[in-house]
Amino acid sequence: MKASKPDPIDGPSRRNFLKVSGAALLSSSLLDRVARAAVARVAPGAFARGDETLKVALIGCGGRGGGAAAQALSTAGPVKLVALADAFRDRAEGTLKNLMAGHAAQIDVPPDRVHVGFDAYKAAIDACDVAVLTAPPGFRPQHFEYAVAQGKHVFMEKPVATDAAGVRRVLAAAAVAKQKNLKVGVGLQRHYDPGYVEVVKRVQDGAIGDVMFQRVYWCDGGVWVNPRQPGQSEMEYQMRNWYYFNWLCGDHIVEQHIHNLDVANWVKNATPIRARGHGGRQVRTGIDHGEIFDHHQVEFDYADGSKLFSYCHHWPGAWSSVSEHAHGTKGYADLSGQRIEGGKAWQFGRGRGEEGNDPYQREHDVLFDAIRNDKPHHEANYGATSTMTAIMGRMATYSGKEIGWDEALQSSENLFPEVLDWKANPRSMPDASGRYKIARPGGAASS
């Protein structure tokens, strides 16, 4: 089971998040629009009997999408995949073929339910009970908002947005989802890893005394590159190479490092109140590396005076670590290593690879159990707060300025294109040499 902790929308130590940001949300025309569109009653089929077949739609057919769909199909009780949607036909058909290899008996996706294009998500969501949202994160607010409006349960991958405008959309839709008794899971799977659950609980119970500071890392060699192909429109190029454009990915501090930042917030059961840091492009500076930085270092402050030191880089051949660490007045916790030194020393004894301990599967098991048995399951809010923590870190490194939580959350910046069309131009465009404008610290605190 997942660690017992208050719902972040209601829990006392995170109420400050909504207290300080409530004005921005309540004054938002988006919140009013979503609330007006909501059905006042609980959505039909808000939960299902154990023997009732749950229909799943996959929106976003990349590698993580295929994995999430397979995990949804591996939950207890009858489940069927009934629709897929992706911007690209080759992605949708390739993922369907791969899923058929392991789950053929649970797949009912005729050709007319393989939907392709920017609006494909609507038809796929309309056909399902549970929407699995795994498109590039820039689309997450739009897809989540629509799924909630249609009364669908949701599993969505992290991060849940790439800018503050998107986070506000997710929070508004999350409030409607809760009103409709819809179950929402977010792919921050460390919350389902038994070792993480136990070590965080022990730290919160005082095993290392008061937590003075934490260190978190996502330092590795980086990810794939999809070079520009002859005849590609700018929109298709950026969509195929999505990791390197902020409207789609948010930079790797948001797309990957969110996992580590989320653990730090989990330990504190709080979000930071401000951030400062630096970053840039030192190693991955090629023409196909888009507009993102290849390293970020951020110092976050929590309201209780404790610090979080955040490091992430994409440097091939350099020192690497994906880990989280907490230092207290009485000891030290290696959160990722799931051990405690000093204080109340401890080591988690079971491996994550043991049967039943796969956190990627467990997060789906718990979600689908909640749907079948009408249990509370509302993860959109802590998904949004952890996403916003990462976005605030990016804002600090891109601007070179100190950024407060209120300032970050209320930012007017919207990275999403004005028009979604294969012939339309995204907001960030290359110069004559094919290179993009890179954030310059010391400028405006934008993205």
Residue, then its C-alpha position, 0 to 999 in steps of 0.5 A: m500500500k502507499a504511504s499513509k499521508p494527508d491529501p496534499i490539498d487538505g493536509p495541514s503542512r501543505r495548506n500553506f500552498l493553497k493559502v499563498s496561491g489561492a488568489a491566483l487560482l480563484s481569480s483564474s478565468l480558467l478555473d471558472r470555465v472548468a467549474r462551469a463545465a463540470v457536471a454537478r453530480v458524481a459522474p456515472g460509473a465513478f467506481a466499478r464492481g470487481d468483476e466489471t470490465l474497465k475500458v482503458a485508453l492510451i493517449g501518448c504512445g511512446g515508450r513510457g506510454g506502452g509501459a503504463a498501458a501494459q501495467a494498467l492491463s496487468t491489474a486485478g480484475p477484467v481490463k481492456l485497452v479499447a483506444l489509442a491516440d498519438a500525434f503520429r501514426d507510426r507511434a500509435e501502430g508500433t505501440l499497439k503491435n508491441l502491446m499485442a505481443g503480451h496482452a492480445a486477449q485484453i486488447d480490443v482496438p480496431p483500426d477506427r479506434v487508433h486515433v492520430g493527430f493533435d485532437a486524437y485524444k478526445a475520441a480516445i478518452d470518449a471511448c474509455d473509463v480510464a485515460v492513461l495520459t503519457a504524451p509529452p508533458g506540455f500536453r498534460p494539462q489539456h488532456f487531463e482537463y478534457a478527461v475530467a470534463q468527460g468524467k473519466h478516471v486518470f493515470m497521468e505521467k509526471p510532470v503534469a505541466t511545463d509552465a505555471a499556466g499549465v500547473r494552474r490548469v491541472l489544479a483547477a481540473a483536479a478540484v473538479a475531479k475530486q468533486k466528481n469522485l474521479k480517481v487520479g494517479v500520477g507517475l511519481q512511483r517512488h511513493y509505491d516503492p516499499g523501501y522509500v515508503e519506510v525510509v521516509k516514514r522513519v525520517q518523518d518520525g524523527a529517526i535522524g532528528d530534525v532535517m536540516f538539509q537535503r541533497v538530490y541528484w539526477c546526474d547522467g549522460g542525457v537522452w536520445v536525439n532525433p536529428r532533423q529530417p528533410g522536409q520536416s515542418e518545424m512543428e514536427y521536428q520539435m514534436r519528434n525531438w520533444y525532450y529539447f523544447n520547453w513547451l513540450c518537456g520543461d527541460h530535464i530539471v522538470e522532466q526527470h529531476i522532478h522525481n528527486l524533488d518530489v522525494a524531498n517535498w515528501v520528506k518535508n510534507a511541504t513545498p519550498i518557498r523560494a529558490r535560487g541557482h544557476g545552470g547553462r549549456q557546457v557539454r550538450t551544445g549541439i544543433d539538435h539539443g534545442e533550447i534546454f540547459d545541460h546542467h542546473q544547480v538550485e538551492f531551495d528554502y523551506a518555510d522551517g529554515s531547512k534547505l534543499f540542494s538540487y543538482c542535475h546534469h546531462w554530461p556523457g562520461a561524467w560522474s553520475s547519480v540518481s539519488e536523494h539524501a537527508h541530513g538531520t541533527k542526529g543522523y543521515a538518511d540515504l533515501s534512495g539507498q533506503r538506509i539510515e546512519g546514526g540516530k536510529a540506524w536502519q537498512f531496508g531488507r527487501g529488494r525492489g525487484e522482488e515480486g509485488n514490489d515493482p513500484y511502476q506496477r503498484e501505482h496502477d494496482v492501487l489506482f485500479d483498486a480505488i476505482r473498483n472499490d471507491k477508495p479515495h485516490h487524488e494524486a493530482n495535487y502533489g503531482a502539481t506541487s512537485t511539478m511546480t517545484a521543478i518549474m520554479g527551479r528552472m525559472a531560477t536557473y534560467s533567470g539567475k534571480e531568486i524566485g519565490w513560490d507565489e511569484a513562480l505560481q502566478s507567472s503569466e508565462n505560457l509556453f504552449p503554441e497559440v495554434l496546434d497545427w503541423k504547419a504552425n510555428p511554435r513560440s521558439m523558432p530557430d535562427a538562420s543557422g538552425r539554433y534556438k535562443i538559450a536563456r541568459p541568466g541575469g535577464a527576465a525571470s521567464s522560463 
